[in-house]
């Protein structure tokens, strides 16, 4: 089955084409026939995403990316043999951006006479992290046993989700305010770093660890909600604590690299501690980590080491697939297409707050 995946939930435009076969945990495998992403660089000067500006960029980028697909010749024709279904992100995300992808998918579905399957953006992050991507063009489901936990960490989400079987989700914790990625961006702005801030903070923190400048630091940031009974998260207070610290002393005396390192350690400690506690309580055999922040080397390393010590494993996609892309939507869409979970294009709409369960 050939699936075209379209992703426009935020500021990355993604289109991918896969050829997949098999079902769920048995004999599933896929080939990546094309995977194109256009990252918008127009938001850096604003320190965040402007939805209507992002929507305009999606409108410009979608036709250009489609032309790079091996099916571009059918864009203005009716070659129904080129693909079997179109998978498109309908939420969660920024609704102006979501609508741009949805309307583009609708147009293609009508022209090509193929069905549309709606996909949850966060499920896309989960599914691609469950894949064993042997090389850039081939993949299959990784080897692990349920139950598993999904740790989703991005600019808009920080969530712990229990998975008792494939595609069965139950929220056990989520952020009460700022997501971890959002906190990274806000603290980066306080440090005078460019947007997006996560990679910049990680770069400074890594340099601090390598040069031993991280210790002694002379200050300590809080680990919010780390020892509370719930699995919820809260990072707004951490950002505020960092802001107060920066305002209390000259940044030069604090050391920008040391502060970046302490902030990254704080986020890591909270994420790892709560995830490990959930692994123990629910008997999880694996943790599936997805979302843009999953590319953070330090968080990956610490979490992987801690999970290994308790005989659990970390499933996480290669960093190049951790940010938004059409490939994750195509793979997730395939599993829904297998169950004929298609939707009439006329009733397809954006849902910026769509929950997995």
C-alpha positions as CSV (number, residue, x, y, z in Angstrom):
1,X,0.0,0.0,0.0
2,X,1.3,3.4,-1.0
3,X,0.6,6.3,1.4
4,X,1.3,10.0,0.9
5,X,1.8,11.8,4.3
6,X,1.2,15.5,4.7
7,X,2.3,17.4,7.8
8,X,1.7,21.1,8.5
9,X,0.9,21.4,12.3
10,X,3.4,24.1,13.1
11,X,6.3,25.7,11.1
12,X,7.6,22.6,9.2
13,X,6.1,21.6,5.9
14,X,6.5,17.9,5.3
15,X,5.4,15.5,2.6
16,X,6.5,11.8,2.4
17,X,5.6,8.8,0.3
18,X,5.9,5.3,1.6
19,X,5.2,1.8,0.4
20,X,4.2,-0.4,3.3
21,X,3.0,-3.9,3.9
22,X,2.0,-6.2,6.8
23,X,0.1,-5.5,9.9
24,X,1.0,-4.1,13.4
25,X,3.5,-6.3,15.3
26,X,3.7,-9.2,12.8
27,X,5.3,-8.6,9.5
28,X,5.1,-4.8,9.1
29,X,7.8,-3.2,6.9
30,X,8.0,-0.1,4.7
31,X,10.1,1.6,2.1
32,X,10.6,5.4,2.1
33,X,10.1,6.4,-1.5
34,X,10.4,10.1,-0.7
35,X,10.6,12.3,2.4
36,X,10.8,16.1,2.0
37,X,10.7,18.7,4.7
38,X,10.9,22.5,4.4
39,X,11.7,24.3,7.7
40,X,10.6,27.9,7.9
41,X,13.2,30.3,8.9
42,X,11.0,33.4,8.9
43,X,10.0,33.1,12.6
44,X,13.5,33.5,14.1
45,X,13.3,37.3,14.5
46,X,10.0,37.0,16.4
47,X,11.3,34.3,18.8
48,X,8.3,32.1,18.1
49,X,5.8,30.9,15.4
50,X,3.4,33.3,13.9
51,X,0.5,31.0,12.8
52,X,-0.7,33.1,9.8
53,X,2.8,33.6,8.6
54,X,3.4,29.9,8.9
55,X,0.2,29.2,7.0
56,X,1.4,31.3,4.2
57,X,4.7,29.5,4.0
58,X,2.9,26.1,4.0
59,X,0.8,27.3,1.0
60,X,4.0,28.1,-0.8
61,X,5.9,25.0,0.2
62,X,3.4,22.3,-0.3
63,X,3.2,22.3,-4.1
64,X,7.0,22.6,-4.3
65,X,7.5,19.5,-2.1
66,X,4.9,17.6,-4.0
67,X,6.9,18.2,-7.2
68,X,9.8,16.3,-5.6
69,X,7.6,13.2,-5.0
70,X,8.0,10.3,-7.5
71,X,4.2,10.8,-8.2
72,X,4.5,14.4,-9.1
73,X,3.4,13.6,-12.7
74,X,-0.1,12.8,-11.4
75,X,-0.6,16.2,-9.7
76,X,-2.9,17.4,-12.5
77,X,-4.1,14.0,-13.7
78,X,-6.2,11.1,-12.4
79,X,-3.6,8.3,-12.1
80,X,-5.3,6.4,-9.3
81,X,-2.6,3.7,-9.3
82,X,0.1,6.1,-8.0
83,X,-1.0,6.0,-4.3
84,X,-3.7,4.2,-2.3
85,X,-4.4,6.9,0.4
86,X,-3.5,10.3,1.7
87,X,-2.7,10.7,5.4
88,X,-2.8,14.2,6.7
89,X,-2.3,15.8,10.1
90,X,-5.6,17.2,11.5
91,X,-4.4,18.0,15.0
92,X,-3.1,18.9,17.5
93,X,-1.3,22.0,16.3
94,X,-1.9,25.5,15.1
95,X,-5.2,25.5,13.3
96,X,-4.3,27.9,10.5
97,X,-1.4,25.7,9.7
98,X,-3.4,22.5,10.0
99,X,-6.1,23.8,7.6
100,X,-3.5,24.5,4.9
101,X,-2.4,20.9,4.9
102,X,-6.0,19.6,5.1
103,X,-7.2,21.7,2.2
104,X,-4.2,20.6,0.1
105,X,-4.9,17.0,0.9
106,X,-8.6,17.4,0.0
107,X,-7.7,18.8,-3.4
108,X,-5.4,15.9,-4.1
109,X,-7.9,13.4,-2.9
110,X,-10.6,14.8,-5.3
111,X,-8.2,15.0,-8.2
112,X,-6.7,11.5,-7.7
113,X,-9.9,9.8,-6.5
114,X,-8.2,8.4,-3.4
115,X,-9.4,8.3,0.3
116,X,-8.1,10.4,3.1
117,X,-7.1,9.2,6.6
118,X,-6.9,11.8,9.4
119,X,-3.8,11.4,11.6
120,X,-3.1,12.7,15.1
121,X,0.2,14.5,15.1
122,X,1.4,13.1,18.4
123,X,0.6,9.6,17.3
124,X,2.9,10.3,14.4
125,X,5.8,11.0,16.8
126,X,5.0,7.8,18.7
127,X,4.9,5.6,15.7
128,X,8.1,6.8,14.0
129,X,10.0,6.2,17.3
130,X,8.7,2.6,17.4
131,X,10.3,2.0,14.0
132,X,13.6,0.3,13.4
133,X,15.0,2.6,10.6
134,X,17.8,0.4,9.3
135,X,18.7,3.0,6.7
136,X,17.1,6.2,5.3
137,X,14.9,4.2,2.9
138,X,13.9,1.0,4.8
139,X,12.1,0.4,8.1
140,X,10.2,-2.0,10.2
141,X,8.7,-2.2,13.7
142,X,11.3,-2.4,16.4
143,X,11.5,-5.4,18.7
144,X,9.9,-4.8,22.1
145,X,7.1,-6.1,24.3
146,X,4.1,-4.2,25.7
147,X,3.2,-2.6,28.0
148,X,5.2,0.5,26.9
149,X,5.3,4.1,27.9
150,X,5.4,7.0,25.4
151,X,7.3,10.1,26.6
152,X,6.3,12.9,24.2
153,X,8.4,16.1,24.6
154,X,8.2,19.0,22.2
155,X,7.5,22.7,22.1
156,X,3.8,22.3,22.8
157,X,3.6,18.9,24.6
158,X,5.2,17.1,27.5
159,X,3.2,13.9,28.1
160,X,3.5,10.4,29.5
161,X,1.2,7.9,27.8
162,X,0.7,4.2,28.7
163,X,0.4,1.8,25.8
164,X,-0.9,-1.6,26.7
165,X,-1.1,-2.7,23.1
166,X,-0.4,-1.2,19.6
167,X,-2.5,1.9,19.1
168,X,-4.1,1.8,22.6
169,X,-3.3,5.0,24.6
170,X,-4.0,6.2,28.1
171,X,-2.7,9.5,29.4
172,X,-1.1,9.2,32.8
173,X,0.6,12.6,32.9
174,X,0.9,15.9,31.0
175,X,2.2,19.4,31.5
176,X,0.1,21.8,33.5
177,X,1.6,24.9,31.9
178,X,4.7,25.3,29.7
179,X,6.0,22.2,27.8
180,X,9.6,21.4,28.1
181,X,10.5,22.6,24.6
182,X,8.7,25.9,25.2
183,X,10.7,26.3,28.4
184,X,13.9,25.7,26.4
185,X,12.9,28.4,24.0
186,X,12.0,30.9,26.7
187,X,15.2,30.4,28.7
188,X,17.2,30.6,25.5
189,X,15.7,34.0,24.8
190,X,16.7,35.2,28.3
191,X,20.2,34.1,27.5
192,X,20.2,36.0,24.3
193,X,20.2,32.9,22.1
194,X,18.5,32.6,18.7
195,X,15.2,30.7,18.1
196,X,14.7,27.8,18.2
197,X,16.4,27.8,21.6
198,X,16.6,24.1,22.5
199,X,19.6,23.2,20.2
200,X,21.4,26.4,21.3
201,X,21.1,25.6,25.0
202,X,22.2,22.0,24.4
203,X,25.2,23.2,22.5
204,X,26.3,25.5,25.4
205,X,25.5,22.8,28.0
206,X,27.6,20.2,26.1
207,X,30.5,22.5,25.9
208,X,30.3,23.2,29.6
209,X,30.4,19.5,30.4
210,X,33.3,18.9,28.1
211,X,35.4,21.8,29.6
212,X,34.4,21.0,33.2
213,X,33.0,24.5,33.5
214,X,29.6,23.2,34.7
215,X,30.9,22.4,38.2
216,X,31.0,24.1,40.6
217,X,28.2,26.3,39.4
218,X,27.4,28.3,42.5
219,X,23.7,28.1,41.9
220,X,20.9,25.5,41.5
221,X,17.6,25.6,39.6
222,X,14.5,23.8,41.0
223,X,13.3,20.4,39.7
224,X,9.6,21.3,39.5
225,X,7.0,18.6,40.6
226,X,9.7,15.9,40.5
227,X,8.7,14.3,43.8
228,X,5.0,14.8,43.6
229,X,2.8,11.7,43.4
230,X,1.3,12.6,40.0
231,X,3.0,12.1,36.6
232,X,2.2,15.7,35.6
233,X,4.8,18.2,34.6
234,X,5.3,21.9,35.1
235,X,8.1,24.0,33.5
236,X,6.7,27.6,33.8
237,X,8.2,27.9,37.3
238,X,11.6,26.7,36.1
239,X,11.6,29.4,33.5
240,X,10.7,32.0,36.1
241,X,13.4,30.7,38.4
242,X,16.0,31.0,35.6
243,X,14.7,34.5,34.8
244,X,15.1,35.6,38.5
245,X,18.6,34.2,38.6
246,X,19.6,36.0,35.5
247,X,18.2,39.3,36.8
248,X,19.9,38.9,40.2
249,X,23.4,38.9,38.8
250,X,25.3,39.9,35.7
251,X,25.0,37.1,33.2
252,X,28.8,37.2,32.7
253,X,29.3,36.4,36.4
254,X,26.8,33.5,36.3
255,X,28.3,32.0,33.1
256,X,26.0,31.5,30.2
257,X,27.3,27.9,29.6
258,X,26.9,27.0,33.3
259,X,23.3,28.3,33.4
260,X,22.4,26.5,30.2
261,X,23.9,23.3,31.6
262,X,22.0,23.6,34.9
263,X,18.7,24.3,33.1
264,X,19.2,21.3,30.8
265,X,20.1,19.1,33.8
266,X,16.9,20.3,35.6
267,X,14.6,19.3,32.7
268,X,16.5,16.0,32.3
269,X,16.2,15.1,36.0
270,X,12.4,15.7,36.0
271,X,11.7,13.9,32.8
272,X,13.9,10.9,33.7
273,X,12.8,10.6,37.3
274,X,9.1,10.6,36.5
275,X,9.5,8.3,33.5
276,X,11.4,5.7,35.6
277,X,8.8,5.8,38.3
278,X,6.1,5.2,35.7
279,X,8.1,2.3,34.2
280,X,8.3,0.7,37.7
281,X,4.6,1.3,38.5
282,X,3.2,0.1,35.2
283,X,5.8,-2.6,34.4
284,X,6.8,-1.0,31.1
285,X,9.2,-3.0,29.0
286,X,10.1,0.0,26.8
287,X,9.8,3.8,26.7
288,X,9.0,5.3,23.3
289,X,10.4,8.9,23.2
290,X,9.2,11.2,20.6
291,X,8.9,14.9,19.7
292,X,11.4,17.6,18.9
293,X,13.1,17.5,22.3
294,X,13.8,13.8,21.9
295,X,16.7,14.9,19.7
296,X,18.5,16.3,22.8
297,X,21.6,14.2,23.2
298,X,21.9,14.6,27.0
299,X,18.3,13.6,27.7
300,X,18.6,10.6,25.4
301,X,21.8,9.5,27.0
302,X,20.7,9.8,30.6
303,X,17.3,8.2,30.0
304,X,18.8,5.3,28.0
305,X,21.4,4.6,30.7
306,X,18.8,4.6,33.5
307,X,16.3,2.4,31.6
308,X,19.1,-0.1,30.9
309,X,19.7,-0.4,34.6
310,X,16.1,-1.5,35.2
311,X,16.0,-3.9,32.2
312,X,13.8,-1.6,30.1
313,X,14.7,-0.2,26.7
314,X,14.5,3.2,25.0
315,X,12.9,3.5,21.6
316,X,13.7,6.8,19.9
317,X,14.0,7.7,16.3
318,X,17.1,9.2,14.7
319,X,17.4,12.9,15.4
320,X,16.6,13.9,11.8
321,X,13.1,12.4,12.2
322,X,12.4,13.8,15.7
323,X,11.1,17.1,14.4
324,X,7.8,17.3,12.4
325,X,7.8,15.4,9.1
326,X,5.5,13.8,6.6
327,X,7.1,10.4,7.1
328,X,5.7,9.9,10.6
329,X,2.2,10.9,9.3
330,X,2.4,8.4,6.4
331,X,3.4,5.5,8.7
332,X,0.7,6.3,11.3
333,X,-1.8,6.8,8.5
334,X,-1.0,3.4,7.0
335,X,-2.1,1.6,10.2
336,X,-5.4,3.5,10.1
337,X,-5.8,2.8,6.4
338,X,-5.5,-0.9,7.2
339,X,-8.7,-0.6,9.3
340,X,-10.4,1.5,6.6
341,X,-10.6,4.5,9.0
342,X,-11.1,7.0,6.2
343,X,-13.0,10.2,6.4
344,X,-15.2,12.1,3.9
345,X,-13.1,15.1,2.6
346,X,-16.2,17.3,3.1
347,X,-16.3,16.6,6.8
348,X,-12.5,16.7,7.4
349,X,-11.6,19.6,9.7
350,X,-8.7,20.9,11.9
351,X,-8.7,20.2,15.6
352,X,-5.9,22.1,17.3
353,X,-6.5,20.4,20.6
354,X,-7.1,16.8,19.4
355,X,-6.2,14.3,22.2
356,X,-5.0,10.8,21.5
357,X,-7.6,9.4,24.0
